[in-house]
Amino acid sequence: MADDAPQHELLVVLDGEINIEGREGGASLRAGCSLIVPKGGSFRWSVGDQAKLVFMRYLAEDAQGGAGLVFVDPKVPLSPSGSPAAELLLSDTPSCRNNTLYATPSRHWSAGVWDSTPYHRAPMVYGHYELMHILEGSVRITDDQGRATTFEQDSIFLVPKGAKCSWLSEEHVRKVWGILRIPS
C-alpha cells in the first residue's frame, strides 16, 4: 500500500509488526516501536498477519519542506531541558533531558523522547494534549478526583488538554511523547 500522509502522525506499535518503506529507507516496527510521519511524507507500509497501532494525528498544518519519516530511536541522545516549575515541585528538582525529533513550523504539534530523574509534582492543568509511551521506569498520575493510575514500561496513555493531575516517579523515567497544542 502506498500513501502520502494526509496528516502529521506519531505511530506506536502495540502488538504485531508493520513494515515501512520511505525515501529514508525501510524498517520493521514491532511492539513498542514508534514512527513519526510528517504530513505529505511518502511511504509504503504492510502488515504480515495483524498489528495493533495507536496514532496521534494533527491535520491542520503543512510539514517543513522535504520532511521525511522519523524512525524513533528510544536511545537517541538527549540534551538537558527544563524541569517542572519550582512552585509545583514536592521533591528535589529533577534532571530532565529531551530530544524533539520533529515539530511543525508553528510547534503546534511535536514529538520526541524525554527522560528524567525521579520527582514529585503537585497537580497542574495541562494546556495541551500529550500522548506518552513509557519506555523505562514508571509514573503514577493522580487526577483532581484523587484517582491514581500507575503507568509502567510499555504503557501508553493520553493526558487531555484541561486535565489536572500530579506526577510521581520514584525511578528514572524515559518516554516517547507527542504533544498537540491547539491555539485558543
C-alpha positions as CSV (number, residue, x, y, z in Angstrom):
1,M,0.0,0.0,0.0
2,A,1.4,3.4,-0.9
3,D,0.5,6.5,1.0
4,D,1.2,10.2,1.2
5,A,0.3,11.1,4.8
6,P,-2.6,13.5,4.9
7,Q,-1.7,14.5,8.4
8,H,1.2,14.5,10.9
9,E,1.3,11.3,12.9
10,L,3.1,9.7,15.8
11,L,2.5,6.0,15.5
12,V,3.3,3.5,18.2
13,V,3.0,-0.3,17.5
14,L,1.2,-2.0,20.4
15,D,1.2,-5.6,19.0
16,G,2.4,-7.4,15.9
17,E,4.7,-5.9,13.3
18,I,4.4,-3.5,10.4
19,N,6.9,-2.9,7.6
20,I,7.6,0.7,6.5
21,E,9.5,1.9,3.4
22,G,10.1,5.6,2.7
23,R,12.7,7.8,1.0
24,E,14.9,7.4,4.1
25,G,14.9,3.6,3.9
26,G,12.8,0.9,5.5
27,A,12.3,-0.8,8.8
28,S,10.2,-3.4,10.5
29,L,8.4,-1.9,13.5
30,R,7.5,-4.4,16.3
31,A,5.6,-3.8,19.5
32,G,7.0,-0.9,21.4
33,C,8.5,0.8,18.3
34,S,7.5,4.3,17.2
35,L,7.5,6.3,14.0
36,I,6.9,10.0,13.2
37,V,5.3,10.6,9.8
38,P,5.2,14.3,8.7
39,K,2.2,15.4,6.7
40,G,2.9,14.7,3.0
41,G,5.5,12.1,3.8
42,S,5.5,9.4,1.1
43,F,5.8,5.8,2.3
44,R,4.6,2.3,1.8
45,W,3.5,0.0,4.6
46,S,2.4,-3.5,5.0
47,V,1.3,-5.8,7.8
48,G,2.1,-9.6,7.7
49,D,-0.8,-11.0,9.8
50,Q,-2.1,-8.3,12.0
51,A,-1.0,-5.5,14.2
52,K,-2.4,-3.1,16.7
53,L,-1.3,0.6,16.5
54,V,-2.1,3.8,18.3
55,F,-1.8,7.1,16.5
56,M,-1.7,10.8,17.4
57,R,-2.7,12.8,14.4
58,Y,-2.6,16.5,13.5
59,L,-4.3,17.7,10.3
60,A,-4.1,21.4,10.3
61,E,-0.6,22.4,9.3
62,D,1.8,21.6,6.4
63,A,5.2,20.0,7.0
64,Q,8.5,21.6,6.7
65,G,9.8,21.2,3.2
66,G,11.3,17.8,2.5
67,A,10.5,16.4,5.9
68,G,10.7,12.6,5.9
69,L,9.8,9.7,8.1
70,V,11.5,9.7,11.5
71,F,12.1,6.2,12.9
72,V,12.2,6.8,16.7
73,D,15.4,5.5,18.3
74,P,14.4,5.1,22.0
75,K,18.1,5.5,22.9
76,V,18.6,8.8,20.9
77,P,21.0,11.2,22.6
78,L,19.1,13.7,24.8
79,S,20.1,17.3,25.9
80,P,19.3,19.0,29.2
81,S,15.8,20.5,29.2
82,G,13.6,22.5,31.6
83,S,12.3,21.0,34.8
84,P,8.8,21.4,36.3
85,A,8.2,24.9,37.8
86,A,9.7,25.2,41.3
87,E,6.4,26.1,42.9
88,L,4.9,22.8,41.7
89,L,7.7,20.5,42.9
90,L,7.1,18.5,46.0
91,S,10.6,16.9,45.8
92,D,14.1,17.9,44.7
93,T,14.4,19.4,41.2
94,P,14.8,16.6,38.7
95,S,17.4,16.4,35.9
96,C,15.3,16.3,32.7
97,R,16.5,15.8,29.2
98,N,14.8,15.9,25.8
99,N,15.2,15.5,22.1
100,T,12.4,16.9,20.0
101,L,12.6,14.7,16.9
102,Y,10.0,16.6,14.8
103,A,7.9,19.7,15.2
104,T,5.6,21.6,12.8
105,P,6.8,25.1,11.9
106,S,4.4,26.6,14.4
107,R,5.3,23.9,17.0
108,H,1.6,23.2,17.5
109,W,2.4,19.5,17.0
110,S,5.7,17.9,18.1
111,A,7.1,14.6,19.1
112,G,10.3,13.3,20.7
113,V,12.0,11.4,23.5
114,W,12.3,12.7,27.1
115,D,13.7,11.4,30.4
116,S,14.0,12.4,34.0
117,T,15.4,11.5,37.3
118,P,12.7,10.8,40.0
119,Y,10.4,13.7,41.1
120,H,7.0,14.5,42.5
121,R,5.0,17.4,41.1
122,A,1.8,18.9,42.5
123,P,-1.3,18.8,40.3
124,M,-1.3,21.2,37.4
125,V,-3.6,21.8,34.5
126,Y,-2.3,20.6,31.1
127,G,-2.5,23.3,28.5
128,H,-2.0,20.7,25.7
129,Y,-2.8,17.1,24.8
130,E,0.1,14.7,25.5
131,L,0.4,11.1,24.3
132,M,3.1,9.3,26.4
133,H,4.7,5.9,25.8
134,I,6.7,4.8,28.8
135,L,10.0,3.2,27.6
136,E,11.7,2.8,31.0
137,G,10.5,3.2,34.6
138,S,7.1,4.1,35.9
139,V,5.0,7.1,36.8
140,R,1.9,7.5,39.0
141,I,-0.6,10.1,37.7
142,T,-3.3,11.3,40.2
143,D,-6.2,13.3,38.8
144,D,-8.0,16.1,40.6
145,Q,-10.6,13.5,42.0
146,G,-7.8,11.6,43.7
147,R,-7.8,8.6,41.3
148,A,-4.3,7.3,40.9
149,T,-3.0,5.2,38.0
150,T,0.5,3.8,37.6
151,F,1.9,3.6,34.1
152,E,4.9,1.2,33.7
153,Q,7.2,0.3,30.9
154,D,5.3,-0.2,27.6
155,S,2.2,1.7,28.9
156,I,0.7,4.2,26.5
157,F,-1.7,6.9,27.7
158,L,-3.1,10.3,26.8
159,V,-3.4,13.3,29.1
160,P,-6.0,15.5,27.6
161,K,-5.9,19.3,27.5
162,G,-7.5,20.7,30.6
163,A,-6.8,17.7,32.8
164,K,-5.5,18.5,36.2
165,C,-3.1,15.9,37.6
166,S,0.0,15.3,39.6
167,W,3.1,13.3,38.6
168,L,5.1,10.9,40.9
169,S,8.1,9.0,39.5
170,E,10.3,7.2,42.1
171,E,12.7,5.9,39.5
172,H,14.3,7.1,36.2
173,V,11.6,7.5,33.5
174,R,12.1,7.6,29.7
175,K,9.2,8.2,27.3
176,V,8.3,8.8,23.7
177,W,5.9,11.8,23.6
178,G,3.6,13.6,21.2
179,I,2.2,17.0,22.1
180,L,-0.7,18.8,20.4
181,R,-1.1,22.5,21.3
182,I,-4.4,23.8,19.9
183,P,-4.3,27.6,19.7
184,S,-7.1,29.4,21.6
